[in-house]
Amino acid sequence: MKRWVWVVILVLSALAVAGCSSRQGGSGDAAAEAEGDAPPVVVKANKDVVIAEGVVEPGRSSRLSFKIPGEVVDVLVVNGERVQTGMPLLRLDTRELSLALRSAEQDVLAQQAVLEQLRNGASAKVIARADKGTADQIAQAEVALDAKLLQLERARAENPSIGVAAAQARVKQIEYSLAKARVEDPGPSVTSAEVALERARIALSDTQDEYNKAIDRPWEDQGIRDAWSKRLEQAQLDYKAAQAQLDHALSGQRAHQVGLNILAAQIEEAKTQLDQALIAQKTYALTLGTLATEVRAAGLNLAALQTTDNPYRDEASDEEIAQAAAMVEKTQIAVERLRVQLEDAEIAAPYDGAVVDVQVEVGDQVQPGQIAVVIATPDEREVRTTDLTELEVGGVSVGQPVKITVDAFPGQEFAGTVHEIALEGKDYRGDVVYEVTIALDDPERAGHLRWGMTAMVEIETSQ
């Protein structure tokens, strides 16, 4: 039932009561009004009751989230499942945290050993081990210095200016050979050989024609036929010789061109080597400077090791002991922080209840504050008002009886009692409203109500 309907009903009821009262005590009231002692009657619809809208909620609900980011690896509950206090609901992947915890625990042990050693002093065995370690470091530093000195001497001996001069000389030599090869006679001229071959072909053709004519004339003397036969053979030999001469000229020309190409390629290779030599010459001074600096650094390192005293032979100062103790405490704090993070990687039920909504799945990446699961107390119901204004809340107090109706159950009333009144108002559609929590008197009947149902409450206020 809507709130305005309740207001209309109450107004009509008040008017009816006012009318009856007027009729029953009309003479007395009239006398009082005549004397001017009685105030005028003011009818207020909400004098005895306050009506407000509300919503059904569980007695307790929680939207739980992880405090650290990570990947969900275990979802241990489903929607509707009953849970008990402390029961695990969700877990994140803790492999990296576990490894970090083991490492931090080892750091604690190491720092505790350092602190204990500073307090008690080093043993003869520890002092001897430190002396041997220093001696080994000195020997290694001497070897390193000798190696740097050798590198510097080799670099000085490998002066790239010699390579530059040699590369320049090679480029000039090959360029001279190429120029010389270009002006040299590659052998018989191909053009001359082609002319000679053409002449031999014409002569062979003419001779063949004359020979054919002599054969075709039966009256021709046999001696003339034989003479043309010999001329034809000679013409054929001359043609073959001219062909061979042309082949020789072409072969020589190709060989000459191949030689020129080889010399050109050799020039390019020599120029590349010259460029590399020039680059090496430019970086030579920088290389020598770098090696000289490394030699000086190796010498300083050796000198420092040779003058180093064994710290285990001296007693620790109060400051050193205090610093070591602080490091122990720091590593212990790191361990505790990781243990807390491991605990934060699991969401457990904070009280007995039921799972309402699991909002993540295995494999999901979650962030701190992201709602992962919602739980509530399924057997407890209460109603919270949503639009009780500041003008109405003044007549409401804890313990007052309440009548509740729910749209989902028309014609039914649920009894309740004002349990709590909010101390701070909230803005609701431009009005200042105060949330009033109403406990239901009959939990068994209230069990039929569902979270989120709309309710209308009628609070019986004080007279």
Secondary structure, DSSP 8 states (H G I E B T S, - for coil): --HHHHHHHHHHHHHHHHHHHHHHTHHHHHHHHHHT-S------TTSSEEEEEEEEEES-EEEEE-SS-EEEEEE---TT-EE-TT-EEEEE--HHHHHHHHHHHHHHHHHHHHHHHHHH---HHHHHHHHHHHHHHHHHHHHHHHHHHHHHHHHHHS-HHHHHHHHHHHHHHHHHHHHHHHHS--SS-HHHHHHHHHHHHHHHHHHHHHHHHHHH-TTS-HHHHHHHHHHHHHHHHHHHHHHHHHHHHHHHHHHHHHHHHHHHHHHHHHHHHHHHHHHHHHHHHHHHHHHHHHHHHHHHHHHHHHT---GGGS---HHHHHHHHHHHHHHHHHHHHHHHHHHHTEEE-SSSEEEEEE---TT-EE-TT-EEEEEE-TT-EEEEES--BHHHHTT--TT-EEEEEETTSTT--EEEEEEEE-SS-EEETTEEE--EEEEES-HHHHTT--TT-EEEEEEE---
